């Protein structure tokens, strides 16, 4: 019994063509590789700087100052710390300042009738200032406690506090903010780079009248579906490579204690990115089909760029109820919903509701974009507005 093989759908052929053409593009491959190297390099450099020991030399003129520097050193080395302080004694204030001026000391810790002064040459490192300031407070607290006939612990009893949030996890706030910026930036770059690639490809085929030849072989809607699917696959592959490289680098360098929190949110970000990009891809294809030259793309891409920028800023700055509302708006939810997941636990039904709204919007925009594409892509002459394209016959 013989089996009849089904012909490959036209849109799949176009999709494969889009992917293969881009995969052979030297500039695309080089830019992807360079970006991967930069991402890994930034993570490794951050790990190196985090593990690099900070060593400070402080010029002092008396036993009290030596004690402060020693306390700073003990604190800097506590709990696996890598910050060290060394006291260099000088015979006078002027001698201590000369050590700083000549570069033999990073700063001079001097005491006078009006208090202590930490003197640097041209600048003072934040770690140096913070370490000496905390040590000085501890020394003074111990002296004042002894004079009062008590202990520093007794004076500070009841002053301990911890932070908490009614909604979310306080410890994850910085991670959420930073990762939200990364999500927003990746979405911004991919949506513009691959979105503009769709619009440019459509415009070039229209200008060269290639689309008229293709229309005799395959339905025009299949050509649109293939372009959208091909560039979506390329964007997803590139985004997955970037995210995977960053997470692997973070894991192997041990610089991210919250990788286990970032990974689930990153997975959802890829899912929402897929749907959000489908929406934008349809809009970019519409823009390309209505244009007649490259300058028209720049003039008509404003609304799409606005949506992309709003999504970026939602990931960066939206808080509270504004972030909750943004997480249900298609395209903007691409960044907003994963950021909410990083900030704290959210009900699973909200995630699926947001995804369902985005899928509905993607379907509606793809069908609407198909109608505009079929009407406008075969039209020559000047650029078309959306209203004019709607009035054209299919």
C-alpha positions, 0 to 999 in steps of 0.5 A: 500500500503506497502512501501519498506524501502531502505537499509542504505548505506554501507558508512553511516554504517561505518561512524556511527561506526567510530563516535560511537567508538570514542564517547565511547573512554574515552581518547577522551572524557576526552581530549575534556572535558579538552580542553573545560575547559581550553578554558573557564578557559583562557577566564575567567582568562583573564576577571578577570585580565582585571577587576582586579584593579591595585594599586600602592604606590609611595614614594615621597619627595616633593610637585611636585612629589605628584602632579605627582602621583595625576595626574597619579591617576586621569588619571588611574581612568578616563573613567572607569579605575581601576588603582590607584596611592597613594603617600607616603611622605618620609623625604629624598631620602634615606627614600623613597628608604628604603620604596621601599626596605622594600616593603611599596612602589612599587617605589620611584619618585625622582627628581634631577638636571638632571631630574626625576627617578622612582626607583623600588626594583627588577622590575617596573610594566609596568602600573606603569611606563606608568602611571607615565611617562604620568602624568609627561609629562602632569605636565611638559607640563602644567608648560612650557605652563604657563611659556610661557603664554599659555595653554597646549591645545594651545601648542598641537593644531593640533597634534591630529591624528587617524589611518586608513587603505586603506584596512581593519579596523585598530581597528580590526587588533589585533582581526584579528591577535589573531583570526587568530592564534586561527583558525590556531592552531585549524586547526593544532590540528584537522588535525593532531589528526583526520588525524592520527586517520584515517591513524592509523585506516586504518593501523590497519585494514590492519595489522589485515586483517579486511579489507579483511573481510569487503571487502566481505561485502561492497565495499572498496570505501564505507569503505574509504568514511565512515572513511573520513566522520566519522572522519570529523564529529568528527572533526567538532563537536569538533571544533564547541564545542571549538569555541562555548565555547570560544565565549560564554565565551567571551560574558558572561564575556564581554571581547570581544567588537568584538564578532560580528565581530568574529562570522561570520568569525568563521562560515566561518572558520567551512565551510572552515575547513570542505572542507579542512579537507576532502582534508587532510582526503583523504591524510591521508587514502592514507598514512595509506593504503600504510603503513605496520607498524606504523613507516611507517606513521611517515616516509610518513606523511611529505608532509601532515604535511608540508601543515598543517604547511603552512596553520598555518603560512599563518594564522599567518604571511601572509599579503597583496597580499600574504594573498589574494593569500593564501586565494584561495589555497585549505587547506591553504584557510581554515585559510587564507580566514577567517583571511581576513574576520576579517581584512576587507570587501571582495567581497562575490564572492571571498569567494565563488570562494575560497570555490569552488576551495577547493570543487573541490580539495576535490572531486579530492583528494577523487577520487584519494585517493579512487584509491590508497586506493583500490589498496594498502589497500589489499597489504601485505608486506612492505610499498608502495610508491605512484608510486608503488601503482599507478602500482598495479591492482585494 
